[in-house]
Amino acid sequence: MAQPLRVVILKPSKYTTHGYMERFRWGFMPNSTVPYMRSMTPSCVGGTPIDVHRIDEYVHTDLRYLSLLRRPRGGRTLVALVGVQSHQFHRALDLAAYAQQNGSMAVIGGPHVMTCDTSPLHGRGVSFALAEAELVWPEILRDAIRGELRPVYGEKQRWQQELESPVIIPPERRDLSRYIIPMLGLYPARGCPFLCNFCSVTKIAGRRIRSQSIATTLASLRAAKAAGVGAIMFTSDNFNKYAEAEELLAAMVEERLGLQFFVQCDTQIARQEHLVELLAKAGCFQMFVGVESFNRQTLLAAAKGQNRPETYRDIVRLCREYGISSHFSNIIGFPQDTEQEVHQHLETLNALGPTVASFYILCPIPGTEQYDDFLAEGLISEKNLDRFDGTCLTWRHPCFSRAQMTGLLFWCYRSFFSWPKLLRMAHLTFCSRNKVAGSARNMGLSLFSRYCAWRQMHPMSGGVLGVRRDGMQDFISLRKETFGFELAPLPRSLQLSAADSRLNGVAKPRLRSRLPQPADRPVGPANSSRLGV
């Protein structure tokens, strides 16, 4: 009988500024890649049984799972570090080195290695997957069964032309209980047609919207409901650009699945009232919208001309009318921002009154156009990739120091989630039957955001009740031994292949504009970068 292959699908966490691993007693939002990869993994390949384990480090507070990274007697272990973003790259390297030291094979995939040049790390016993899992995962499994991985997979093609997605196998109830809400992330579609220069989505998923079949999405929803999932997170970046969105929602209404969900939409949802109505009927409880700025010139400079601030009010109005909470995402610290500009932004935001809001500091995410510009001009001041997460300043801003920017970030949270607003929301929660105003979920998020601002923690960091178990000091020697450094050098961006460039050119191009820079102060390029979700 063939030796069994243990496959550990692991989403790495990150190291905090104090060097500890970021872990939480309960998670805020689950990772979507882990269940997706689990669902792509068969129970047997060529007669070899596959034993699959899935780990999200953010919510695994018991370190016994590290034993899974060691090769067992009479078998082999493949450790797949998935969904790795730049601020999680060091942790991924450490776990890969640990697996290798203990006789296991390791491969790293996700946004960072798909968009950044990792060639200096190749040939050191750890593999890198530079493409979507559908293109490389079957080959990786076959090589792992033979006991040896190639250094690189997917270097010639980043994206699958047409999605071939599996029906998602939902997490077990034990894993669902690790989160505040038993939630599952699903990708009905991937891609974004826009070219915001601070955003990594078009580098990770491309510009052409590719979608899986509606039958696959519905089957995943049925499985989720049967498994005890309480809410769905449609993680597609532009749900309102998904061509089959209305057909999917109508099918959900007809089937009466009864699953609440939230979506991400671009600001052009303001002109799609029928879609908003359908979202409400199908069970949408929240809409996340990247408004980012109220300054039209700042938006044009960031190549986000599709955002027109005069339409933001319509989004709030439509969401209120149809009983959906509006969640506005905001970026502070654009190159043109001053303290007065940020204060004016908050004044306008508070006047509009979206249900909830989140705030991030502009961060040149490796792999984006803005990162390349900032790197070329010597503007990036942070050398530790762990900090590239949108919660601190990583480049030389003309108006703010890192401390000033951090203070302003938490002031934004305190200003939006003010005590008078919280008291009004509490009154509505207990006295109103309105679906949005009376939402205990919104009240809880608001209180939690206010608490995090007081504690100088980002509310979207990953969960509640942080737990300290281990840290970078436990792995730094192994990192140096395996890769030859304590901190990975800031990477160069990977260029698209000819095939991927053709696929990316299918979307209709937009006018790109830049804001002229004042001559009296050294302002960086208008291109800026955004958090990868």
Buried (B, 14 or more C-beta within 10 A) or exposed (E): EEEBBBBBBBBBBBBBEEEBBBBBEBBBBBBBBBBBBBBBBBEEBEEBBBBBBBBBBBBBBEEEBBEBBBBBEEBBBBBBBBBBBBBBBBBBBBBBBBBBBBEBBBBBBBBBBBBBBBBBBBEBBBBBBBBBBBBBBBBBBEBBBEEEBBBBBBBEBBBBEEBEBBBBBBBEEEBBEBBBBBBBBBBBBBBBBBBBBBBBBBBBBBBBBBBBBBEBBBBBBBBBBEBEBBBBBBBBBBBBBBEBBBEBBBBBEEEEBEBBBBBBBBBBBBEBBEBBBBBBBBBBBBBBBBBBBBBBBBBBBBBBBBBEBEBBBBBBBBBBEBBBBBBBBBBBBBBBBEEEBBBEBBEBBBEBBBBBBBBBBBBBBBBBBBBBBBBEEEBBEBEBBBBBBBBBBBBBBBBBEBEBBBEBBBBBBBBBBBEEBBEEBBEBBEEEEEBBBBBEBBBBBBBBBBBBBEEEBBBBBBBBEBBEEBBBEBBBEBBEEBBEEEEBEBBBBBEBBEEBEEBBEEBEEBEBBBBEBEEEEEBBBBBBBBBBB
